[in-house]
Amino acid sequence: LLDEHEFRKVHVHDARASYPQPTLEKRGFEMRTCPTALSTSEFRDPTTVNTRYYNEMEKLIREATGASRVIIYDHTLRGSDAEGLNVLGDATKAAAAVRRVHCDYSVESAPKRLRQLAGSGSYTGTRLNEDEVKAIEEGR
């Protein structure tokens, strides 16, 4: 895959100062305060992230969306001291931080990835009903 860049001027505003605050329904994103119980060093441990942090994020997403079930997938642990942007599923390594605004999925790729997960049972072991799936990105 090769990045495609499209340069254009945009006005960037601090969404924290927006009134009314952006919502998923109206703006496609929202900002929430969600303190974590994990320490900075615990974010470097994939097992801790998978067990404790995932539970926090599942709860947050259920509260934000009203979803009855949340499945976290394609999570990438990133670190400022790492070098490669993609560690290809090696849960013991962190990928480098992405130093530009980006979205992990496009309008075309998100449904395709969700169909792959729905059909395969993914690595969660859960088969998904494609009609009930919504993709939400979380970043800390």
C-alpha positions as CSV (number, residue, x, y, z in Angstrom):
1,L,0.0,0.0,0.0
2,L,1.2,3.4,-0.8
3,D,-0.1,6.6,0.8
4,E,-1.9,9.0,-1.5
5,H,-1.6,12.6,-0.5
6,E,-4.0,15.3,-1.4
7,F,-2.8,18.8,-0.4
8,R,-5.5,21.3,0.5
9,K,-5.9,24.2,2.8
10,V,-8.2,23.6,5.7
11,H,-9.2,25.6,8.8
12,V,-8.5,23.6,12.0
13,H,-10.4,24.4,15.1
14,D,-10.1,23.1,18.7
15,A,-13.1,20.9,19.0
16,R,-12.9,21.1,22.8
17,A,-14.1,24.7,22.5
18,S,-17.0,24.0,20.1
19,Y,-20.5,24.9,21.1
20,P,-22.5,22.8,20.9
21,Q,-20.1,20.0,21.4
22,P,-19.8,17.6,18.4
23,T,-21.8,14.4,18.5
24,L,-21.6,11.1,16.7
25,E,-25.0,11.7,15.1
26,K,-24.3,15.2,13.9
27,R,-20.6,15.4,13.2
28,G,-19.5,11.7,13.0
29,F,-17.3,12.1,16.1
30,E,-17.4,13.2,19.7
31,M,-15.0,13.8,22.5
32,R,-15.4,12.3,25.9
33,T,-13.5,12.4,29.1
34,C,-12.5,8.8,29.9
35,P,-9.8,8.4,32.5
36,T,-8.0,5.1,32.4
37,A,-6.9,2.9,35.3
38,L,-3.7,2.0,33.3
39,S,-0.4,3.6,34.0
40,T,1.8,4.8,31.2
41,S,4.0,1.8,31.5
42,E,1.0,-0.6,31.5
43,F,0.2,0.7,28.0
44,R,3.4,-1.0,26.8
45,D,2.2,-4.4,27.9
46,P,-0.1,-6.0,25.3
47,T,-1.7,-8.4,27.8
48,T,-2.7,-5.6,30.1
49,V,-4.0,-3.6,27.2
50,N,-6.0,-6.5,25.9
51,T,-7.6,-7.4,29.2
52,R,-8.0,-4.1,31.1
53,Y,-8.0,-1.3,28.6
54,Y,-10.2,-3.1,26.1
55,N,-12.8,-3.5,28.9
56,E,-12.7,0.3,29.5
57,M,-13.1,1.1,25.8
58,E,-15.9,-1.5,25.3
59,K,-17.8,0.2,28.2
60,L,-17.2,3.7,26.8
61,I,-18.4,2.7,23.3
62,R,-21.5,1.0,24.7
63,E,-22.3,4.1,26.6
64,A,-21.7,6.4,23.6
65,T,-23.6,4.3,21.1
66,G,-26.1,2.2,23.0
67,A,-24.5,-0.9,21.4
68,S,-25.3,-4.2,23.1
69,R,-22.0,-5.7,22.0
70,V,-18.6,-4.2,21.2
71,I,-15.7,-6.1,19.6
72,I,-12.3,-4.5,19.4
73,Y,-10.3,-5.4,16.4
74,D,-7.2,-4.3,14.5
75,H,-5.7,-2.6,17.5
76,T,-2.2,-1.2,17.0
77,L,-0.1,-0.4,20.0
78,R,2.1,2.6,19.1
79,G,5.2,4.0,20.8
80,S,7.2,7.1,20.2
81,D,10.5,5.1,20.3
82,A,9.4,2.6,17.7
83,E,10.5,2.8,14.1
84,G,8.2,0.8,11.8
85,L,4.6,2.0,11.2
86,N,3.3,-1.5,10.9
87,V,4.3,-4.5,13.0
88,L,1.9,-6.9,11.1
89,G,0.1,-8.4,14.1
90,D,3.2,-8.9,16.3
91,A,1.5,-8.2,19.6
92,T,4.9,-8.1,21.4
93,K,6.0,-5.0,19.5
94,A,4.8,-1.4,19.2
95,A,4.5,0.4,15.9
96,A,5.8,3.9,15.5
97,A,3.5,6.8,16.2
98,V,1.9,8.3,13.1
99,R,2.9,11.9,13.0
100,R,0.1,13.1,10.7
101,V,-3.7,13.2,10.8
102,H,-5.0,10.0,9.4
103,C,-7.9,7.6,9.4
104,D,-7.3,3.8,9.5
105,Y,-10.1,3.1,7.1
106,S,-11.6,4.7,4.1
107,V,-15.2,4.7,3.0
108,E,-14.4,1.7,0.8
109,S,-12.0,-0.2,3.1
110,A,-14.0,-0.1,6.3
111,P,-17.0,-2.1,5.0
112,K,-14.6,-4.5,3.2
113,R,-12.7,-5.2,6.5
114,L,-15.9,-5.6,8.5
115,R,-17.2,-8.1,5.9
116,Q,-13.9,-10.1,6.3
117,L,-14.3,-10.2,10.0
118,A,-18.0,-11.0,9.8
119,G,-17.4,-14.0,7.5
120,S,-14.3,-15.4,9.2
121,G,-15.2,-15.2,12.9
122,S,-12.1,-13.0,13.0
123,Y,-9.6,-13.5,15.8
124,T,-12.4,-12.8,18.4
125,G,-14.0,-16.1,17.6
126,T,-17.3,-14.3,17.1
127,R,-19.2,-14.3,13.9
128,L,-20.8,-10.9,13.1
129,N,-24.0,-10.0,11.5
130,E,-22.8,-7.5,8.9
131,D,-26.1,-5.5,9.2
132,E,-25.4,-4.8,12.9
133,V,-21.8,-3.6,12.5
134,K,-20.5,0.0,12.9
135,A,-16.9,1.0,12.9
136,I,-15.7,3.4,15.5
137,E,-12.1,4.6,15.9
138,E,-10.8,5.4,19.4
139,G,-7.6,7.2,20.0
140,R,-5.8,8.2,23.2
